[in-house]
Amino acid sequence: MNVADVVSSLGLEVLCGADGLDREVTGGYASDLLSCVMAGAAAGQVWVTLQAHPNVVAVADLLGLACVIIAENVRPDEATVARANERGIPILSSAETTFTVVAGLVGQGVSGASPKHAR
């Protein structure tokens, strides 16, 4: 599954980073705390959050995340959109709650297991 498949299956809006829609999705992570994302998310994962500021792009880029889904129609500002486009990070929007977005991802077979926490 790639990011374009996620967009299609969940009816998401692509806000920016359309060049990255072919990125492979390896799993998912949901959190609004950047420190938790940095500690728990892994490359290739979809990140679901309510955060929409430039640091979201920095974390997604640092970790090599597949994309960021911002729930509840929260919109990033122009600086965040510009930074995401520069880095090729797809930022997607959903009107749904974080819970509903995550449930949709799980329904599509996206796992929440993090390789960082594997035992």
N, CA, C and O atoms as a GROMACS GRO file, in nm:
protein
  476
    1MET      N    1   0.085  -0.117   0.000
    1MET     CA    2   0.000   0.000   0.000
    1MET      C    3   0.090   0.124   0.000
    1MET      O    4   0.191   0.128   0.070
    2ASN      N    5   0.052   0.223  -0.079
    2ASN     CA    6   0.126   0.349  -0.077
    2ASN      C    7   0.034   0.463  -0.029
    2ASN      O    8  -0.084   0.441  -0.001
    3VAL      N    9   0.091   0.583  -0.020
    3VAL     CA   10   0.015   0.697   0.033
    3VAL      C   11  -0.107   0.726  -0.055
    3VAL      O   12  -0.214   0.758  -0.002
    4ALA      N   13  -0.094   0.714  -0.186
    4ALA     CA   14  -0.208   0.738  -0.276
    4ALA      C   15  -0.323   0.641  -0.245
    4ALA      O   16  -0.440   0.679  -0.252
    5ASP      N   17  -0.289   0.516  -0.211
    5ASP     CA   18  -0.393   0.419  -0.174
    5ASP      C   19  -0.465   0.462  -0.046
    5ASP      O   20  -0.586   0.447  -0.035
    6VAL      N   21  -0.388   0.516   0.050
    6VAL     CA   22  -0.447   0.565   0.175
    6VAL      C   23  -0.541   0.681   0.147
    6VAL      O   24  -0.652   0.687   0.200
    7VAL      N   25  -0.497   0.774   0.062
    7VAL     CA   26  -0.580   0.889   0.025
    7VAL      C   27  -0.712   0.841  -0.034
    7VAL      O   28  -0.819   0.889   0.004
    8SER      N   29  -0.703   0.748  -0.126
    8SER     CA   30  -0.822   0.698  -0.194
    8SER      C   31  -0.915   0.622  -0.099
    8SER      O   32  -1.036   0.643  -0.100
    9SER      N   33  -0.858   0.533  -0.019
    9SER     CA   34  -0.942   0.448   0.067
    9SER      C   35  -1.009   0.524   0.179
    9SER      O   36  -1.118   0.486   0.224
   10LEU      N   37  -0.947   0.633   0.227
   10LEU     CA   38  -1.006   0.709   0.337
   10LEU      C   39  -1.070   0.840   0.292
   10LEU      O   40  -1.123   0.914   0.375
   11GLY      N   41  -1.066   0.870   0.163
   11GLY     CA   42  -1.125   0.993   0.112
   11GLY      C   43  -1.057   1.117   0.166
   11GLY      O   44  -1.124   1.214   0.202
   12LEU      N   45  -0.924   1.116   0.171
   12LEU     CA   46  -0.849   1.227   0.226
   12LEU      C   47  -0.823   1.335   0.123
   12LEU      O   48  -0.825   1.309   0.002
   13GLU      N   49  -0.800   1.455   0.170
   13GLU     CA   50  -0.762   1.567   0.084
   13GLU      C   51  -0.611   1.584   0.091
   13GLU      O   52  -0.554   1.589   0.200
   14VAL      N   53  -0.546   1.593  -0.025
   14VAL     CA   54  -0.403   1.617  -0.030
   14VAL      C   55  -0.380   1.768  -0.022
   14VAL      O   56  -0.417   1.842  -0.113
   15LEU      N   57  -0.320   1.813   0.088
   15LEU     CA   58  -0.295   1.955   0.108
   15LEU      C   59  -0.163   1.998   0.046
   15LEU      O   60  -0.152   2.110  -0.003
   16CYS      N   61  -0.064   1.910   0.046
   16CYS     CA   62   0.066   1.939  -0.012
   16CYS      C   63   0.149   1.812  -0.017
   16CYS      O   64   0.111   1.709   0.038
   17GLY      N   65   0.263   1.822  -0.084
   17GLY     CA   66   0.353   1.708  -0.093
   17GLY      C   67   0.304   1.599  -0.186
   17GLY      O   68   0.335   1.482  -0.165
   18ALA      N   69   0.230   1.637  -0.288
   18ALA     CA   70   0.174   1.538  -0.381
   18ALA      C   71   0.282   1.455  -0.450
   18ALA      O   72   0.254   1.344  -0.496
   19ASP      N   73   0.404   1.506  -0.457
   19ASP     CA   74   0.513   1.429  -0.518
   19ASP      C   75   0.547   1.304  -0.438
   19ASP      O   76   0.612   1.214  -0.490
   20GLY      N   77   0.503   1.297  -0.312
   20GLY     CA   78   0.534   1.183  -0.228
   20GLY      C   79   0.423   1.080  -0.216
   20GLY      O   80   0.429   0.992  -0.130
   21LEU      N   81   0.322   1.090  -0.300
   21LEU     CA   82   0.208   0.998  -0.289
   21LEU      C   83   0.242   0.854  -0.324
   21LEU      O   84   0.165   0.763  -0.296
   22ASP      N   85   0.357   0.832  -0.386
   22ASP     CA   86   0.398   0.696  -0.420
   22ASP      C   87   0.480   0.630  -0.308
   22ASP      O   88   0.524   0.516  -0.323
   23ARG      N   89   0.500   0.700  -0.196
   23ARG     CA   90   0.575   0.642  -0.084
   23ARG      C   91   0.503   0.520  -0.028
   23ARG      O   92   0.381   0.518  -0.014
   24GLU      N   93   0.582   0.419   0.004
   24GLU     CA   94   0.528   0.296   0.062
   24GLU      C   95   0.491   0.319   0.209
   24GLU      O   96   0.566   0.382   0.283
   25VAL      N   97   0.376   0.268   0.250
   25VAL     CA   98   0.328   0.278   0.389
   25VAL      C   99   0.362   0.147   0.460
   25VAL      O  100   0.320   0.039   0.416
   26THR      N  101   0.437   0.157   0.570
   26THR     CA  102   0.480   0.038   0.644
   26THR      C  103   0.404   0.018   0.775
   26THR      O  104   0.419  -0.085   0.840
   27GLY      N  105   0.323   0.117   0.814
   27GLY     CA  106   0.249   0.109   0.939
   27GLY      C  107   0.195   0.246   0.974
   27GLY      O  108   0.196   0.337   0.891
   28GLY      N  109   0.147   0.260   1.097
   28GLY     CA  110   0.090   0.387   1.138
   28GLY      C  111   0.121   0.420   1.282
   28GLY      O  112   0.152   0.332   1.363
   29TYR      N  113   0.113   0.548   1.312
   29TYR     CA  114   0.137   0.598   1.448
   29TYR      C  115   0.046   0.718   1.469
   29TYR      O  116   0.028   0.799   1.378
   30ALA      N  117  -0.012   0.731   1.589
   30ALA     CA  118  -0.099   0.844   1.620
   30ALA      C  119  -0.056   0.907   1.751
   30ALA      O  120  -0.046   0.840   1.853
   31SER      N  121  -0.029   1.038   1.747
   31SER     CA  122   0.004   1.113   1.868
   31SER      C  123   0.008   1.260   1.833
   31SER      O  124   0.036   1.299   1.719
   32ASP      N  125  -0.019   1.342   1.932
   32ASP     CA  126  -0.007   1.487   1.916
   32ASP      C  127   0.117   1.541   1.985
   32ASP      O  128   0.147   1.660   1.976
   33LEU      N  129   0.189   1.455   2.055
   33LEU     CA  130   0.312   1.496   2.123
   33LEU      C  131   0.432   1.462   2.035
   33LEU      O  132   0.457   1.346   2.005
   34LEU      N  133   0.505   1.566   1.993
   34LEU     CA  134   0.618   1.544   1.903
   34LEU      C  135   0.722   1.451   1.965
   34LEU      O  136   0.782   1.370   1.894
   35SER      N  137   0.743   1.462   2.095
   35SER     CA  138   0.843   1.377   2.160
   35SER      C  139   0.802   1.230   2.153
   35SER      O  140   0.888   1.143   2.138
   36CYS      N  141   0.673   1.202   2.165
   36CYS     CA  142   0.626   1.063   2.153
   36CYS      C  143   0.644   1.012   2.011
   36CYS      O  144   0.685   0.897   1.991
   37VAL      N  145   0.616   1.095   1.913
   37VAL     CA  146   0.633   1.055   1.774
   37VAL      C  147   0.780   1.026   1.747
   37VAL      O  148   0.813   0.926   1.684
   38MET      N  149   0.868   1.112   1.794
   38MET     CA  150   1.011   1.092   1.771
   38MET      C  151   1.060   0.963   1.837
   38MET      O  152   1.150   0.898   1.785
   39ALA      N  153   1.002   0.927   1.949
   39ALA     CA  154   1.044   0.806   2.020
   39ALA      C  155   0.977   0.680   1.968
   39ALA      O  156   1.033   0.572   1.978
   40GLY      N  157   0.857   0.694   1.910
   40GLY     CA  158   0.780   0.574   1.877
   40GLY      C  159   0.753   0.546   1.732
   40GLY      O  160   0.731   0.431   1.695
   41ALA      N  161   0.754   0.647   1.648
   41ALA     CA  162   0.724   0.626   1.506
   41ALA      C  163   0.849   0.582   1.431
   41ALA      O  164   0.961   0.604   1.476
   42ALA      N  165   0.827   0.518   1.317
   42ALA     CA  166   0.938   0.466   1.237
   42ALA      C  167   0.920   0.502   1.090
   42ALA      O  168   0.810   0.533   1.045
   43ALA      N  169   1.028   0.497   1.018
   43ALA     CA  170   1.028   0.529   0.875
   43ALA      C  171   0.918   0.453   0.802
   43ALA      O  172   0.895   0.335   0.828
   44GLY      N  173   0.852   0.522   0.712
   44GLY     CA  174   0.749   0.461   0.630
   44GLY      C  175   0.610   0.462   0.690
   44GLY      O  176   0.513   0.425   0.624
   45GLN      N  177   0.599   0.503   0.815
   45GLN     CA  178   0.468   0.502   0.879
   45GLN      C  179   0.387   0.628   0.845
   45GLN      O  180   0.442   0.733   0.812
   46VAL      N  181   0.256   0.614   0.855
   46VAL     CA  182   0.161   0.724   0.847
   46VAL      C  183   0.148   0.781   0.988
   46VAL      O  184   0.133   0.706   1.084
   47TRP      N  185   0.153   0.912   1.001
   47TRP     CA  186   0.138   0.978   1.131
   47TRP      C  187   0.004   1.050   1.133
   47TRP      O  188  -0.020   1.136   1.048
   48VAL      N  189  -0.082   1.017   1.227
   48VAL     CA  190  -0.211   1.085   1.243
   48VAL      C  191  -0.202   1.177   1.363
   48VAL      O  192  -0.161   1.135   1.472
   49THR      N  193  -0.240   1.304   1.344
   49THR     CA  194  -0.224   1.405   1.448
   49THR      C  195  -0.325   1.518   1.428
   49THR      O  196  -0.391   1.527   1.325
   50LEU      N  197  -0.335   1.603   1.529
   50LEU     CA  198  -0.410   1.729   1.518
   50LEU      C  199  -0.315   1.846   1.499
   50LEU      O  200  -0.360   1.958   1.472
   51GLN      N  201  -0.186   1.823   1.514
   51GLN     CA  202  -0.086   1.928   1.501
   51GLN      C  203  -0.070   1.970   1.356
   51GLN      O  204  -0.079   1.886   1.266
   52ALA      N  205  -0.048   2.099   1.332
   52ALA     CA  206  -0.039   2.148   1.194
   52ALA      C  207   0.065   2.259   1.179
   52ALA      O  208   0.049   2.347   1.094
   53HIS      N  209   0.170   2.256   1.258
   53HIS     CA  210   0.272   2.360   1.253
   53HIS      C  211   0.399   2.307   1.186
   53HIS      O  212   0.409   2.187   1.162
   54PRO      N  213   0.495   2.394   1.154
   54PRO     CA  214   0.615   2.351   1.080
   54PRO      C  215   0.696   2.240   1.147
   54PRO      O  216   0.763   2.164   1.077
   55ASN      N  217   0.691   2.227   1.278
   55ASN     CA  218   0.767   2.121   1.344
   55ASN      C  219   0.716   1.982   1.307
   55ASN      O  220   0.791   1.884   1.315
   56VAL      N  221   0.591   1.972   1.266
   56VAL     CA  222   0.536   1.844   1.220
   56VAL      C  223   0.614   1.797   1.097
   56VAL      O  224   0.648   1.679   1.085
   57VAL      N  225   0.641   1.889   1.007
   57VAL     CA  226   0.717   1.856   0.886
   57VAL      C  227   0.860   1.816   0.923
   57VAL      O  228   0.914   1.720   0.867
   58ALA      N  229   0.920   1.888   1.016
   58ALA     CA  230   1.056   1.856   1.058
   58ALA      C  231   1.065   1.715   1.115
   58ALA      O  232   1.158   1.641   1.082
   59VAL      N  233   0.970   1.677   1.199
   59VAL     CA  234   0.970   1.543   1.259
   59VAL      C  235   0.944   1.437   1.151
   59VAL      O  236   1.012   1.335   1.148
   60ALA      N  237   0.847   1.462   1.064
   60ALA     CA  238   0.817   1.366   0.957
   60ALA      C  239   0.938   1.346   0.866
   60ALA      O  240   0.966   1.233   0.825
   61ASP      N  241   1.008   1.452   0.836
   61ASP     CA  242   1.126   1.444   0.750
   61ASP      C  243   1.239   1.371   0.821
   61ASP      O  244   1.304   1.285   0.762
   62LEU      N  245   1.262   1.405   0.946
   62LEU     CA  246   1.369   1.342   1.024
   62LEU      C  247   1.351   1.191   1.034
   62LEU      O  248   1.448   1.115   1.022
   63LEU      N  249   1.228   1.147   1.054
   63LEU     CA  250   1.199   1.004   1.071
   63LEU      C  251   1.174   0.931   0.940
   63LEU      O  252   1.170   0.808   0.938
   64GLY      N  253   1.158   1.004   0.831
   64GLY     CA  254   1.128   0.941   0.703
   64GLY      C  255   0.988   0.883   0.698
   64GLY      O  256   0.966   0.776   0.639
   65LEU      N  257   0.892   0.954   0.760
   65LEU     CA  258   0.754   0.907   0.761
   65LEU      C  259   0.694   0.915   0.620
   65LEU      O  260   0.734   1.000   0.540
   66ALA      N  261   0.599   0.828   0.592
   66ALA     CA  262   0.536   0.826   0.460
   66ALA      C  263   0.451   0.950   0.436
   66ALA      O  264   0.451   1.006   0.327
   67CYS      N  265   0.377   0.992   0.539
   67CYS     CA  266   0.291   1.109   0.527
   67CYS      C  267   0.239   1.147   0.665
   67CYS      O  268   0.258   1.076   0.763
   68VAL      N  269   0.173   1.262   0.668
   68VAL     CA  270   0.106   1.310   0.789
   68VAL      C  271  -0.040   1.329   0.755
   68VAL      O  272  -0.074   1.392   0.655
   69ILE      N  273  -0.128   1.275   0.838
   69ILE     CA  274  -0.271   1.299   0.824
   69ILE      C  275  -0.313   1.387   0.941
   69ILE      O  276  -0.297   1.351   1.057
   70ILE      N  277  -0.366   1.504   0.907
   70ILE     CA  278  -0.415   1.596   1.009
   70ILE      C  279  -0.567   1.580   1.016
   70ILE      O  280  -0.638   1.601   0.918
   71ALA      N  281  -0.614   1.542   1.134
   71ALA     CA  282  -0.756   1.512   1.155
   71ALA      C  283  -0.837   1.638   1.186
   71ALA      O  284  -0.783   1.745   1.211
   72GLU      N  285  -0.968   1.621   1.185
   72GLU     CA  286  -1.067   1.721   1.226
   72GLU      C  287  -1.058   1.853   1.150
   72GLU      O  288  -1.083   1.960   1.205
   73ASN      N  289  -1.022   1.844   1.022
   73ASN     CA  290  -1.013   1.962   0.935
   73ASN      C  291  -0.920   2.071   0.984
   73ASN      O  292  -0.933   2.187   0.944
   74VAL      N  293  -0.826   2.037   1.071
   74VAL     CA  294  -0.724   2.134   1.113
   74VAL      C  295  -0.635   2.161   0.993
   74VAL      O  296  -0.594   2.068   0.924
   75ARG      N  297  -0.604   2.287   0.968
   75ARG     CA  298  -0.528   2.326   0.849
   75ARG      C  299  -0.392   2.383   0.886
   75ARG      O  300  -0.381   2.466   0.976
   76PRO      N  301  -0.287   2.339   0.815
   76PRO     CA  302  -0.156   2.398   0.837
   76PRO      C  303  -0.149   2.537   0.775
   76PRO      O  304  -0.222   2.569   0.681
   77ASP      N  305  -0.060   2.620   0.830
   77ASP     CA  306  -0.041   2.754   0.773
   77ASP      C  307   0.047   2.745   0.647
   77ASP      O  308   0.098   2.638   0.613
   78GLU      N  309   0.063   2.858   0.579
   78GLU     CA  310   0.138   2.861   0.453
   78GLU      C  311   0.283   2.818   0.470
   78GLU      O  312   0.338   2.752   0.382
   79ALA      N  313   0.345   2.855   0.581
   79ALA     CA  314   0.484   2.818   0.605
   79ALA      C  315   0.499   2.666   0.617
   79ALA      O  316   0.596   2.608   0.567
   80THR      N  317   0.404   2.603   0.682
   80THR     CA  318   0.408   2.458   0.697
   80THR      C  319   0.389   2.390   0.562
   80THR      O  320   0.459   2.294   0.530
   81VAL      N  321   0.295   2.438   0.484
   81VAL     CA  322   0.270   2.383   0.351
   81VAL      C  323   0.393   2.398   0.263
   81VAL      O  324   0.432   2.304   0.194
   82ALA      N  325   0.455   2.516   0.265
   82ALA     CA  326   0.576   2.540   0.185
   82ALA      C  327   0.688   2.446   0.226
   82ALA      O  328   0.756   2.390   0.140
   83ARG      N  329   0.709   2.429   0.356
   83ARG     CA  330   0.815   2.341   0.404
   83ARG      C  331   0.788   2.196   0.364
   83ARG      O  332   0.880   2.125   0.322
   84ALA      N  333   0.662   2.152   0.375
   84ALA     CA  334   0.627   2.014   0.336
   84ALA      C  335   0.651   1.992   0.187
   84ALA      O  336   0.701   1.887   0.148
   85ASN      N  337   0.616   2.090   0.105
   85ASN     CA  338   0.640   2.078  -0.039
   85ASN      C  339   0.789   2.072  -0.069
   85ASN      O  340   0.832   1.995  -0.156
   86GLU      N  341   0.870   2.153   0.001
   86GLU     CA  342   1.015   2.150  -0.018
   86GLU      C  343   1.073   2.014   0.015
   86GLU      O  344   1.164   1.966  -0.054
   87ARG      N  345   1.021   1.951   0.119
   87ARG     CA  346   1.074   1.823   0.168
   87ARG      C  347   1.004   1.703   0.103
   87ARG      O  348   1.046   1.589   0.123
   88GLY      N  349   0.898   1.728   0.026
   88GLY     CA  350   0.825   1.619  -0.038
   88GLY      C  351   0.744   1.535   0.060
   88GLY      O  352   0.722   1.416   0.036
   89ILE      N  353   0.700   1.598   0.170
   89ILE     CA  354   0.622   1.528   0.272
   89ILE      C  355   0.473   1.549   0.243
   89ILE      O  356   0.425   1.662   0.251
   90PRO      N  357   0.399   1.444   0.210
   90PRO     CA  358   0.256   1.462   0.190
   90PRO      C  359   0.185   1.494   0.322
   90PRO      O  360   0.199   1.422   0.421
   91ILE      N  361   0.111   1.602   0.321
   91ILE     CA  362   0.022   1.633   0.434
   91ILE      C  363  -0.120   1.619   0.382
   91ILE      O  364  -0.160   1.682   0.283
   92LEU      N  365  -0.194   1.535   0.452
   92LEU     CA  366  -0.330   1.500   0.412
   92LEU      C  367  -0.427   1.548   0.517
   92LEU      O  368  -0.392   1.560   0.635
   93SER      N  369  -0.549   1.576   0.476
   93SER     CA  370  -0.650   1.627   0.568
   93SER      C  371  -0.770   1.535   0.572
   93SER      O  372  -0.812   1.478   0.471
   94SER      N  373  -0.825   1.523   0.693
   94SER     CA  374  -0.949   1.448   0.712
   94SER      C  375  -1.043   1.528   0.802
   94SER      O  376  -0.998   1.594   0.896
   95ALA      N  377  -1.171   1.523   0.772
   95ALA     CA  378  -1.270   1.586   0.858
   95ALA      C  379  -1.298   1.499   0.980
   95ALA      O  380  -1.357   1.546   1.078
   96GLU      N  381  -1.256   1.373   0.976
   96GLU     CA  382  -1.283   1.277   1.082
   96GLU      C  383  -1.194   1.300   1.204
   96GLU      O  384  -1.094   1.371   1.196
   97THR      N  385  -1.232   1.240   1.316
   97THR     CA  386  -1.149   1.246   1.436
   97THR      C  387  -1.027   1.156   1.419
   97THR      O  388  -1.023   1.071   1.330
   98THR      N  389  -0.929   1.176   1.505
   98THR     CA  390  -0.810   1.090   1.503
   98THR      C  391  -0.851   0.943   1.518
   98THR      O  392  -0.801   0.857   1.445
   99PHE      N  393  -0.942   0.914   1.610
   99PHE     CA  394  -0.988   0.778   1.634
   99PHE      C  395  -1.044   0.716   1.507
   99PHE      O  396  -1.013   0.601   1.473
  100THR      N  397  -1.126   0.790   1.437
  100THR     CA  398  -1.190   0.739   1.315
  100THR      C  399  -1.088   0.719   1.204
  100THR      O  400  -1.095   0.620   1.130
  101VAL      N  401  -0.993   0.810   1.192
  101VAL     CA  402  -0.888   0.795   1.090
  101VAL      C  403  -0.806   0.670   1.119
  101VAL      O  404  -0.779   0.591   1.028
  102VAL      N  405  -0.766   0.652   1.244
  102VAL     CA  406  -0.687   0.534   1.280
  102VAL      C  407  -0.767   0.407   1.254
  102VAL      O  408  -0.713   0.309   1.202
  103ALA      N  409  -0.894   0.407   1.290
  103ALA     CA  410  -0.978   0.289   1.264
  103ALA      C  411  -0.984   0.259   1.115
  103ALA      O  412  -0.980   0.143   1.075
  104GLY      N  413  -0.993   0.362   1.034
  104GLY     CA  414  -0.994   0.343   0.888
  104GLY      C  415  -0.863   0.285   0.838
  104GLY      O  416  -0.863   0.199   0.750
  105LEU      N  417  -0.752   0.331   0.892
  105LEU     CA  418  -0.622   0.277   0.853
  105LEU      C  419  -0.610   0.130   0.890
  105LEU      O  420  -0.565   0.048   0.810
  106VAL      N  421  -0.651   0.096   1.012
  106VAL     CA  422  -0.648  -0.043   1.057
  106VAL      C  423  -0.737  -0.128   0.967
  106VAL      O  424  -0.700  -0.240   0.931
  107GLY      N  425  -0.852  -0.075   0.931
  107GLY     CA  426  -0.942  -0.146   0.841
  107GLY      C  427  -0.883  -0.173   0.704
  107GLY      O  428  -0.925  -0.265   0.634
  108GLN      N  429  -0.785  -0.091   0.665
  108GLN     CA  430  -0.716  -0.109   0.537
  108GLN      C  431  -0.592  -0.197   0.551
  108GLN      O  432  -0.519  -0.219   0.454
  109GLY      N  433  -0.567  -0.246   0.673
  109GLY     CA  434  -0.454  -0.335   0.695
  109GLY      C  435  -0.327  -0.267   0.741
  109GLY      O  436  -0.221  -0.330   0.746
  110VAL      N  437  -0.336  -0.139   0.777
  110VAL     CA  438  -0.218  -0.068   0.827
  110VAL      C  439  -0.200  -0.102   0.974
  110VAL      O  440  -0.290  -0.081   1.055
  111SER      N  441  -0.084  -0.156   1.007
  111SER     CA  442  -0.055  -0.200   1.144
  111SER      C  443  -0.005  -0.084   1.231
  111SER      O  444   0.062   0.007   1.183
  112GLY      N  445  -0.040  -0.090   1.358
  112GLY     CA  446   0.010   0.009   1.453
  112GLY      C  447   0.134  -0.036   1.526
  112GLY      O  448   0.189   0.039   1.606
  113ALA      N  449   0.181  -0.158   1.499
  113ALA     CA  450   0.300  -0.208   1.567
  113ALA      C  451   0.423  -0.130   1.520
  113ALA      O  452   0.446  -0.112   1.400
  114SER      N  453   0.500  -0.083   1.617
  114SER     CA  454   0.619  -0.007   1.585
  114SER      C  455   0.742  -0.095   1.595
  114SER      O  456   0.762  -0.162   1.695
  115PRO      N  457   0.826  -0.094   1.491
  115PRO     CA  458   0.950  -0.171   1.497
  115PRO      C  459   1.040  -0.124   1.613
  115PRO      O  460   1.122  -0.202   1.663
  116LYS      N  461   1.025   0.000   1.656
  116LYS     CA  462   1.106   0.053   1.765
  116LYS      C  463   1.070  -0.013   1.898
  116LYS      O  464   1.152  -0.018   1.989
  117HIS      N  465   0.946  -0.065   1.908
  117HIS     CA  466   0.900  -0.125   2.031
  117HIS      C  467   0.890  -0.277   2.023
  117HIS      O  468   0.833  -0.342   2.111
  118ALA      N  469   0.944  -0.334   1.916
  118ALA     CA  470   0.939  -0.480   1.900
  118ALA      C  471   1.022  -0.547   2.010
  118ALA      O  472   1.125  -0.496   2.053
  119ARG      N  473   0.973  -0.660   2.054
  119ARG     CA  474   1.046  -0.732   2.159
  119ARG      C  475   1.112  -0.855   2.104
  119ARG      O  476   1.178  -0.929   2.178
   0.00000   0.00000   0.00000
